[in-house]
C-alpha cells in the first residue's frame, strides 16, 4: 500500500492506483469527462486536474500515486483551469442537445458547466422530452434551443414551452445551432422572433438572433 495525501487527508491505496483513485477513496469528488464515448480518449479532457504540493497541475485520472505524494483538488488555480478547460471543450463541441441521448439531466458536461459558471449549453439539455414528446416536434414555439440552461426546464416538464427566463445564449455558434434546430422542426421563426423581442428586448443577443435567422432563411451559412 502507498500513503498519499488528498487535501491534506491521509489515505492508503494500492501502488498501481492513480490520484483520482486516491481522491475517490478519500471522499473527494473530482470531475471527469473521459468516460464519454466519442468525445474524449483516455486522459485527454483534463477536467480532472489537481494541483501537487510543488504547484504542478496534473490529470488525476492518469497520474500515478507515490509514497507521500500530496495533491489538492479545489485550489483557486485548479478551479480557474477547469473553468478554462470547460470553455474550450464547449467551443469545440457540437451542440446537438435536442437529439442527444444525454438530454434531460444526464449530461455531465451540462452539470460541470453550471457548477463552474460556464455558459454555452441550451435548456434543451435539461428538458426530459424526447422524440414525438418534444414540443417542437408538435409545432409549439419554444425558446429552449436558444436559451441559457440552468433552470432545470420546469416549464417543458409541465408541458409549457420555454419562454427564455434565463436569457438568450451569447455564443453565436450555439445560437446558430439552436436556430437551425427550430428551422429543422418547421417552427415559425416569425413567432420565435416575436417572443424574443417580447422577453429579450434589452439583450445584445437579440440582434444576433435576428441576423442569424435572416441569413439561415436566405440560404446563407451564417
C-alpha positions in Angstrom: 0.0 0.0 0.0 1.1 3.6 -0.7 0.3 6.5 1.6 -0.8 9.8 -0.1 -2.5 13.0 1.0 -5.5 14.5 -0.8 -6.4 17.9 0.5 -4.1 17.1 3.5 -6.2 14.0 4.3 -4.1 10.8 4.5 -5.3 7.8 2.5 -3.7 4.5 1.7 -4.2 3.0 -1.8 -2.7 0.2 -3.9 0.6 1.1 -5.6 -0.9 0.9 -9.0 -3.6 3.5 -8.2 -4.0 6.9 -9.7 -4.5 10.2 -7.9 -8.2 10.0 -9.0 -8.5 6.6 -7.2 -7.0 8.1 -4.1 -9.3 11.2 -4.2 -12.3 9.0 -4.5 -11.2 6.8 -1.7 -10.6 9.8 0.5 -14.1 11.0 -0.2 -13.4 13.9 -2.6 -15.2 14.5 -5.8 -13.1 15.2 -8.9 -14.9 15.8 -12.2 -14.2 13.6 -15.2 -15.4 13.5 -18.8 -13.0 11.0 -20.3 -15.6 8.2 -20.0 -17.9 9.9 -22.6 -17.5 7.7 -25.6 -16.9 9.5 -28.9 -16.0 12.8 -27.1 -12.6 12.1 -25.5 -9.9 9.5 -25.4 -8.5 8.4 -22.1 -6.8 11.2 -20.1 -7.4 13.9 -22.7 -10.2 16.1 -21.3 -8.0 17.4 -18.4 -11.1 18.4 -16.4 -9.9 16.2 -13.6 -6.7 18.2 -13.0 -5.4 18.6 -9.4 -2.5 20.6 -8.0 0.5 18.9 -6.5 2.3 20.3 -3.5 5.0 21.6 -5.8 2.5 23.6 -7.8 2.3 21.3 -10.8 -1.1 20.7 -12.4 -1.7 17.1 -13.4 -4.6 15.0 -14.7 -5.6 12.9 -11.7 -7.1 10.1 -13.8 -3.7 9.1 -15.2 -1.2 10.4 -12.7 0.3 7.5 -10.6 0.5 7.7 -6.8 3.8 7.6 -4.9 4.7 7.4 -1.3 4.0 10.7 0.5 2.5 12.4 -2.6 0.3 15.4 -1.8 -2.4 16.8 -4.1 -5.2 19.3 -3.8 -8.5 19.1 -5.7 -10.0 22.6 -5.2 -7.4 25.3 -5.2 -8.0 28.6 -6.9 -5.7 27.6 -9.8 -7.4 24.2 -10.2 -10.9 25.9 -10.3 -9.7 28.5 -12.8 -8.1 26.0 -15.1 -11.1 23.7 -15.0 -13.3 26.6 -16.0 -11.0 27.4 -18.9 -10.9 23.8 -20.0 -14.7 23.6 -19.9 -14.9 26.7 -22.0 -12.5 25.3 -24.6 -14.5 22.0 -24.7 -17.7 23.8 -25.3 -16.1 26.0 -28.0 -15.2 22.8 -30.0 -18.3 20.8 -29.0 -21.1 20.5 -31.5 -24.2 21.5 -29.5 -26.8 18.9 -30.6 -28.8 18.7 -27.3 -32.1 18.3 -29.0 -31.2 14.9 -30.4 -28.7 13.8 -27.7 -29.4 10.7 -25.6 -28.0 12.5 -22.6 -30.6 15.3 -22.6 -33.0 15.5 -19.6 -30.5 16.0 -16.8 -28.0 13.2 -17.6 -25.3 15.4 -19.3 -22.2 15.6 -17.3 -20.9 18.5 -19.4 -24.0 20.4 -18.6 -23.6 19.7 -14.9 -19.9 20.9 -15.0 -20.9 24.0 -17.0 -23.4 25.0 -14.3 -21.0 24.2 -11.4 -18.2 26.3 -12.9 -20.3 29.1 -14.3 -19.7 28.4 -17.9 -22.4 29.4 -20.3 -23.0 27.7 -23.7 -25.5 24.9 -23.3 -29.2 25.4 -24.1 -32.2 24.5 -21.9 -32.9 21.6 -24.3 -30.1 19.7 -22.5 -32.2 19.8 -19.3 -35.6 19.0 -21.0 -36.8 15.4 -20.5 -39.0 15.4 -23.6 -37.7 13.2 -26.4 -38.8 12.4 -29.9 -42.5 13.0 -30.5 -42.9 14.3 -27.0 -40.7 17.3 -27.8 -42.8 20.5 -28.0 -41.0 21.5 -31.2 -42.0 18.3 -32.9 -45.6 19.2 -32.2 -45.2 22.7 -33.8 -45.1 24.5 -30.4 -42.9 27.6 -30.4 -40.3 27.1 -27.7 -37.2 29.1 -27.0 -35.4 26.1 -25.4 -32.8 25.7 -28.2 -31.5 29.3 -27.8 -32.0 29.9 -24.0 -29.2 29.5 -21.4 -29.5 26.3 -19.4 -29.6 26.3 -15.6 -33.3 26.4 -14.7 -33.8 22.6 -14.9 -36.5 23.1 -17.6 -39.6 23.3 -15.2 -41.8 24.8 -18.0 -41.3 22.0 -20.5 -41.6 19.3 -17.8 -45.1 20.7 -17.1 -46.0 20.8 -20.8 -45.4 24.5 -21.4 -42.9 26.0 -23.8 -39.7 27.7 -22.7 -40.0 31.4 -22.7 -36.3 32.1 -22.1 -36.4 33.1 -18.4 -32.6 32.8 -18.1 -32.0 34.9 -21.2 -30.5 34.0 -24.7 -27.3 32.2 -25.2 -24.5 34.6 -26.1 -22.4 32.2 -28.1 -23.0 32.9 -31.8 -22.2 29.3 -32.8 -24.6 27.9 -30.3 -27.3 30.3 -31.3 -26.9 29.3 -34.9 -27.3 25.6 -34.0 -30.4 26.5 -32.0 -32.0 28.4 -34.8 -31.1 25.5 -37.2 -33.0 23.2 -34.8 -36.0 25.5 -34.9 -35.9 25.6 -38.7 -35.5 21.8 -38.8 -38.7 21.3 -36.8 -40.6 23.7 -39.0 -41.2 26.2 -36.2 -42.4 29.6 -37.4 -39.4 31.8 -36.9 -41.5 35.0 -37.1 -43.3 33.8 -33.9 -39.9 32.9 -32.4 -38.5 36.3 -33.1 -41.7 37.9 -31.7 -41.2 36.0 -28.4 -37.5 37.0 -28.4 -38.4 40.7 -28.8 -41.0 40.4 -26.0 -38.8 38.7 -23.5 -35.2 39.7 -24.6 -35.6 43.2 -25.9 -32.8 44.6 -23.8 -30.2 41.9 -24.6 -27.4 42.3 -27.1 -28.1 38.7 -28.4 -31.4 39.8 -29.9 -29.7 41.5 -32.8 -27.5 38.4 -33.4 -30.6 36.2 -33.4 -32.3 38.3 -36.0 -29.2 38.4 -38.2 -28.7 34.6 -38.0 -32.3 33.9 -38.6 -32.3 36.1 -41.7 -29.1 34.6 -43.0 -30.2 31.0 -42.5 -33.6 31.5 -44.1 -31.9 33.1 -47.1 -29.7 30.1 -47.5 -26.6 31.6 -46.1 -24.1 29.7 -43.9 -24.1 32.3 -41.1 
